[in-house]
C-alpha cells in the first residue's frame, strides 16, 4: 500500500487492557511543543514539516528510517545555554549524545566547547576543526594511545578517572615535554533519581574516584605530585542523566566544594575550576517537565557561590556539560509503517522499518517516547499501540505504549520525537541492518550530514 492510501475510516478501536495507561489525547493531530523541535509543524494536509520541509519529501528523497535533525533548533539550544552561563563559565557539549563533523562546526559557530570520551570522538572533533584547547577528554579507561594523541593535540583538559590514568597522562606529558591540564573526576555518593543504569555518582559504579575513604583526595595529591607533567585545574562531578530536580546538584556541589577546601588546607592549593557535569533531562512525553537553561544556570551558580562562601573559598570558574539537553529534542526518527496487527483486548502492534538497531534506549532503559502520524491527519478513534521494529527480537520495541489513529495502515509515515540523543550514537547493525542517515533541515533545505549505511559498507568490513 502506498503512503497516501489508507482506509477511509476507523478500522479498529482497542478495548484497553487492564493496567495503568494514560487517557488518550483529545487531539491525536496536536504536537506538544515541549516534545518536538521548534520548527516542527503540521501542514494543512496533515503532513509534518520541519524547517519548512515536509516529511513526505524527506522520505522520498532520503528513505526511511531516517533521523531528521532540525538545525535551527539545535543552534537555538546552543545559544540558550551559552547565554545562560555567560562568559565567566564554560559550556561543553557532551559529544557522546551525538557527534558528527557538521555538529562540531555548529558548536564552533555557536561558541560552545566540546566534551569527548573516546579516540573516535576526538578524531571527529579535530577533523572538523574544533580547537584542541576547547576540548575536554573523558572516559574511565582511556588507552595509552588515546591519551598520547590527546596530549599531543593539546586538548584543554583531560578528566582523569583513576590512579593508573593519572600516571599514564603524566608519562605522556613528560615524554612530549608539556604540562597537561587535568580535572579529577570525583564520585560524590549522590544518586540522581533516574534509571539504575544511568545513575553514575553513587559509589558502586565504574566512574571516578570516591570521596569516601579519601580516594579522591589521594588522586588530587598524586596529580599535584606530578607537577612536572600535570596541571590541576579542578574537580569534576557527574551525578546521572535525565535529571529534572536540581537538589542532587546541591548535595554534589557541597561535597565537591568541601573537597576543594580540604585541598586548600592540606596542600595550600586553591583550585580554579569546578565542573558539575551534565545529565539535565528533556521532555520525551507530555508528562516530562524539563528546566530552562537560564533557570539551571542561576540555580547552579547560587549553589556554588553559597557553598564556597560557607567554605571560605573564592568562587571557581564553573563548567557544565549538556548533551541530551541540546541535541535530544532537536531530532526525530521518521519511519514507514509495515504491518498493523491488532490483538483484541490488548493492543495493536505497529511494525516499522527500523527498530532497536536505530533506537536501543527503550530496550535498554525502558525509555518512553512520543509518536505521531506524520503523513496525514486522521479523525479516527485513538487506539493503544506498541510500536515495534523489524528485528528478530521480542524486545525490539521503539515505543512501548502510545495512542495512534485507529485507521493507521501500512505505508503511513510515523515520527518518534526527541531521538537526537544517543539513538544514532548507540545504533548497531543487528541482523545486518544498515544504520539510518542523519538529515539536517533548515530554511527549507535538507542535506545529509551522516549518510545511510549500505550493504556494501557491511560487506567491506567482512574480510571473509
C-alpha positions in Angstrom: 0.0 0.0 0.0 1.4 3.4 -0.9 1.9 6.1 1.7 -1.2 8.0 0.5 -3.5 5.0 0.6 -5.3 4.3 3.8 -8.8 3.1 4.9 -11.5 5.8 4.8 -12.5 5.3 8.5 -11.6 3.6 11.7 -10.6 0.0 11.2 -10.1 -1.0 14.8 -10.5 0.7 18.2 -8.8 -1.1 21.0 -10.5 -2.3 24.2 -7.9 -1.2 26.6 -6.3 -3.9 28.7 -6.2 -3.9 32.4 -3.4 -1.8 33.7 -2.2 1.8 34.1 -2.5 3.7 30.9 -2.9 7.4 30.5 -6.1 8.6 28.8 -5.9 9.0 25.1 -5.2 12.6 23.9 -8.1 14.6 22.9 -6.4 15.5 19.6 -4.1 13.0 18.0 -3.0 15.5 15.4 -1.7 18.0 18.0 2.1 18.4 18.6 3.4 19.1 22.1 5.9 22.0 21.7 7.8 20.6 24.8 8.5 17.4 23.0 9.0 18.3 19.3 11.8 20.5 17.8 10.9 24.2 17.4 10.2 24.2 13.6 8.1 21.0 13.5 4.6 21.8 12.4 1.6 20.1 10.7 0.8 21.3 7.2 -2.8 21.9 6.1 -2.9 18.5 4.5 -1.7 16.9 7.8 1.9 16.2 6.8 4.5 17.1 9.4 7.1 19.7 8.3 10.5 20.5 9.8 12.4 23.6 8.8 9.8 24.2 6.1 10.3 20.7 4.5 7.6 18.1 4.5 8.4 14.6 5.8 6.8 13.2 2.6 9.6 14.9 0.6 12.2 13.8 3.1 11.0 10.2 2.9 11.0 10.2 -0.9 14.5 11.8 -1.0 16.3 10.0 1.8 14.2 6.9 2.5 13.2 5.6 5.9 14.1 5.1 8.6 16.0 8.4 9.0 17.0 10.7 11.8 15.7 14.2 10.9 17.6 16.9 12.7 16.3 20.5 13.0 19.5 22.5 12.6 17.9 25.8 13.7 16.5 24.2 16.9 20.0 22.7 17.7 21.6 26.1 17.2 19.0 27.9 19.3 19.5 25.5 22.2 23.3 26.0 21.9 22.8 29.8 22.1 20.4 29.5 25.1 23.0 27.5 27.1 25.8 29.8 26.1 23.8 33.0 27.0 22.6 31.5 30.3 26.0 30.8 31.6 27.8 33.8 30.2 31.5 34.5 29.6 32.6 33.6 33.1 31.6 29.9 32.7 32.2 27.2 30.1 29.6 25.1 28.3 30.9 21.8 27.0 28.6 19.9 24.6 28.7 16.2 25.5 29.6 14.7 22.2 28.6 11.2 23.3 24.9 12.2 22.8 25.5 12.6 19.0 28.6 13.8 17.2 29.4 14.5 13.5 31.6 16.9 11.7 28.6 19.1 10.9 27.6 19.2 14.6 31.2 20.2 15.6 31.1 23.1 13.1 27.8 24.3 14.5 29.2 24.1 18.0 32.2 26.2 17.0 30.0 28.8 15.3 27.7 29.0 18.4 30.6 29.4 20.9 30.4 26.0 22.7 33.2 23.8 23.8 33.2 20.0 23.3 33.4 17.0 25.6 34.6 13.8 24.0 35.1 10.3 25.6 36.9 8.2 23.0 39.6 8.4 20.4 36.9 8.3 17.7 35.1 11.3 19.1 38.4 13.1 19.5 39.3 12.4 15.9 35.9 13.7 14.7 36.3 16.9 16.7 39.8 17.6 15.4 38.8 16.7 11.8 36.0 19.2 11.9 38.3 22.0 13.2 37.3 22.2 16.8 40.3 23.9 18.6 42.0 21.4 20.8 42.0 23.9 23.6 38.2 23.8 23.6 38.1 20.0 24.0 37.7 18.0 27.2 38.6 14.3 27.2 36.5 12.0 29.4 36.4 8.2 29.8 37.1 5.7 32.6 39.7 3.6 30.6 41.4 5.8 28.0 44.1 3.8 26.2 47.7 5.0 26.2 47.4 5.7 22.5 44.3 7.9 23.1 46.0 9.7 25.9 49.1 10.4 23.9 47.0 11.7 21.0 45.0 14.0 23.2 48.1 15.4 24.9 49.9 15.8 21.6 46.9 17.6 20.1 46.9 20.0 23.1 43.4 19.3 24.5 42.3 21.8 27.0 41.6 19.3 29.8 41.7 15.6 30.4 39.3 14.3 33.1 41.4 11.7 35.0 39.3 8.8 36.3 41.8 6.5 38.2 45.3 6.4 39.7 46.5 4.5 36.7 45.3 7.2 34.4 47.0 9.9 36.4 50.3 8.1 35.8 49.5 7.5 32.1 48.7 11.1 31.4 51.7 12.3 33.4 54.0 10.0 31.5 52.7 11.1 28.1 53.0 14.8 29.0 56.6 14.4 30.2 57.5 12.5 27.1 56.1 15.3 25.0 57.6 18.0 27.1 54.3 19.7 28.2 52.2 20.2 31.3 48.7 18.7 30.6 45.8 20.4 32.3 43.6 17.8 34.1 40.5 17.6 36.3 40.0 14.8 38.8 36.6 13.1 38.5 35.1 12.7 41.9 32.4 10.2 42.9 30.4 12.2 45.4 27.9 9.5 46.6 24.8 11.2 45.2 22.5 9.1 43.2 20.2 11.1 40.9 16.6 9.9 40.8 16.8 8.2 37.5 17.1 4.7 35.9 19.6 2.5 37.7 21.8 2.0 34.7 22.3 5.8 34.0 22.8 6.9 37.6 26.6 7.5 37.9 27.5 9.1 41.1 26.8 6.5 43.8 29.9 4.6 45.0 29.2 1.2 43.4 30.0 2.1 39.8 32.9 2.4 37.5 33.4 6.1 37.2 35.6 8.4 39.2 37.5 8.5 42.5 35.3 8.2 45.5 35.2 10.8 48.3 34.6 8.0 50.7 37.8 6.7 52.3 39.9 9.6 50.9 40.3 8.1 47.4 39.6 11.3 45.6 41.9 13.3 47.9 44.7 10.9 47.2 44.1 11.3 43.5 44.5 15.1 43.9 47.7 14.5 45.9 49.1 12.3 43.1 48.3 14.9 40.4 49.9 17.7 42.4 53.0 15.4 42.9 53.3 15.1 39.1 53.5 18.9 38.6 56.3 18.5 36.0 53.7 16.8 33.7 50.3 17.7 35.1 48.5 21.0 35.9 45.5 20.5 38.2 42.6 22.7 37.0 40.0 21.5 39.5 37.5 18.7 40.2 34.7 17.2 38.2 31.4 15.5 39.2 28.6 14.0 37.3 25.5 12.6 39.2 23.4 10.9 36.5 21.2 11.5 33.5 17.7 12.7 32.6 17.5 14.8 35.7 14.6 17.2 36.4 15.4 18.1 40.1 18.5 20.1 40.9 18.5 19.0 44.5 21.1 16.4 43.7 23.4 19.1 42.3 23.2 21.0 45.6 24.4 18.0 47.6 27.1 17.2 44.9 28.4 20.8 44.8 28.6 20.9 48.6 30.7 17.8 48.8 32.9 18.8 45.9 33.5 22.3 47.5 34.3 20.6 50.8 36.9 18.6 49.0 38.3 21.8 47.4 38.5 23.3 50.9 40.4 20.2 52.2 42.8 20.5 49.2 43.5 24.2 50.2 44.0 23.3 53.8 46.2 20.2 53.3 48.2 21.3 50.2 47.9 25.1 50.1 46.4 25.0 46.6 43.2 26.8 45.6 41.7 25.0 42.7 40.4 27.4 40.0 37.6 25.3 38.4 34.6 23.1 39.2 32.8 21.0 36.6 29.3 19.8 37.6 28.8 17.6 34.6 25.5 17.3 32.7 22.6 15.0 32.8 19.7 17.5 32.6 16.5 16.0 31.3 14.4 16.7 28.3 10.7 16.1 27.5 10.1 12.7 25.9 6.4 12.8 26.7 3.9 15.4 27.8 4.4 14.4 31.4 8.1 15.5 31.5 9.0 19.0 32.8 12.5 20.0 31.7 14.2 23.0 33.2 15.2 26.0 31.1 18.9 26.7 30.7 18.6 30.1 32.4 17.0 28.6 35.4 19.6 25.9 35.5 22.4 28.4 35.3 21.0 30.6 38.0 20.5 27.7 40.4 23.9 26.1 39.8 25.7 29.5 40.3 23.7 30.1 43.5 24.6 26.7 44.8 28.4 27.0 44.1 28.5 30.6 45.4 26.7 29.6 48.6 28.9 26.6 49.3 32.1 28.4 48.5 31.1 31.2 50.9 30.5 28.6 53.6 33.9 27.1 53.0 35.7 30.4 52.8 36.8 29.7 49.2 36.9 32.0 46.2 34.2 31.1 43.7 35.8 28.9 40.9 35.0 29.0 37.3 32.0 26.8 36.6 31.7 24.3 33.7 28.7 22.2 32.7 28.2 19.5 30.0 24.8 19.4 28.4 24.4 16.9 25.6 21.0 15.4 25.6 19.5 18.8 26.7 20.8 20.3 23.4 20.6 17.6 20.7 17.8 15.4 22.2 14.7 17.5 21.3 16.3 18.7 18.0 15.7 15.4 16.1 13.0 12.8 15.5 13.1 9.5 13.7 10.9 9.0 10.6 9.6 5.5 9.9 7.3 3.9 7.5 4.6 1.5 8.8 5.0 -2.0 7.6 2.3 -4.0 9.4 -0.6 -3.3 11.7 -1.5 -6.2 13.9 -4.5 -5.9 16.3 -4.5 -8.1 19.4 -8.1 -8.0 20.7 -8.3 -6.9 24.3 -4.6 -6.0 24.4 -3.2 -3.5 22.0 -2.3 -3.1 18.3 1.3 -3.9 17.3 2.6 -1.4 14.7 5.8 -2.6 13.0 8.1 -0.1 11.4 11.1 -0.4 9.1 13.6 0.3 11.8 13.7 -0.7 15.5 16.3 -1.5 18.1 19.2 -1.1 15.7 18.4 2.6 15.5 16.9 3.1 19.0 18.1 0.7 21.7 17.1 3.0 24.5 13.6 1.5 25.0 15.0 -2.0 25.4 18.0 -0.8 27.5 16.5 1.9 29.7 12.7 1.4 29.5 12.7 4.8 27.8 9.4 6.4 26.8 8.7 8.3 23.6 6.0 10.3 21.9 4.9 9.2 18.4 2.7 10.9 15.8 1.2 10.0 12.5 3.3 12.1 10.2 2.0 11.8 6.6 -1.6 12.9 7.1 -4.2 13.8 9.7 -6.9 11.5 10.9 -10.3 11.8 12.6 -10.3 8.1 13.6 -10.6 7.0 17.2 -7.4 6.6 19.1 -6.1 3.1 19.6 -3.5 1.9 22.0 -0.4 0.8 20.1 3.1 -0.6 20.7 5.5 0.5 18.0 7.9 -2.3 17.3 10.8 -2.9 14.9 11.7 -5.4 12.3 14.4 -7.3 14.2 14.2 -10.9 15.3 14.0 -10.0 18.9 10.9 -9.8 21.2 12.4 -6.9 23.0 12.6 -4.9 19.7 10.3 -2.1 21.0 10.5 1.5 19.9 7.5 3.0 21.8 6.1 0.8 24.4 2.6 2.3 24.8 1.1 5.2 22.8 -2.0 6.2 21.0 -2.3 6.5 17.2 -5.3 6.8 15.0 -7.3 3.5 14.5 -7.1 3.9 10.7 -3.3 3.6 10.7 -2.2 1.5 7.8 0.9 0.1 6.1 2.6 2.9 4.1 1.8 5.6 6.6 4.7 7.6 8.0 5.1 8.0 11.7 7.6 10.1 13.6 9.1 9.4 17.0 10.1 12.6 18.8 13.2 13.5 20.8 15.5 10.9 19.3 18.5 13.2 18.8 20.4 12.0 21.8 22.1 8.5 21.9 19.9 6.9 19.3 22.4 7.3 16.4 25.3 7.2 18.8 24.2 3.8 20.1 22.9 2.4 16.8 24.0 -1.0 15.7 23.9 -3.4 12.7 21.9 -6.0 14.5 20.5 -8.5 11.9 22.9 -6.8 9.5 20.6 -3.9 9.1 22.4 -0.8 7.9 22.2 2.3 10.1 19.9 5.2 9.0 21.2 8.6 7.8 21.1 11.8 9.7 19.4 14.5 7.6 19.7 18.1 8.7 17.0 20.5 7.7 16.9 24.3 8.0 15.4 27.2 6.0 13.5 24.9 3.5 16.7 22.9 2.6 17.7 19.4 3.6 21.0 17.8 3.4 22.6 14.5 4.6 25.2 15.0 7.3 25.7 11.3 8.0 24.9 9.1 5.1 22.8 5.9 5.2 24.9 2.8 5.5 24.6 0.3 2.7 25.1 -3.5 2.4 28.3 -2.7 0.6 29.5 -0.9 3.8 28.7 -4.0 5.8 30.5 -6.4 3.4 33.5 -4.1 3.2 34.3 -4.9 6.8 33.8 -8.6 6.3 37.2 -9.8 5.1 36.0 -13.3 4.5 
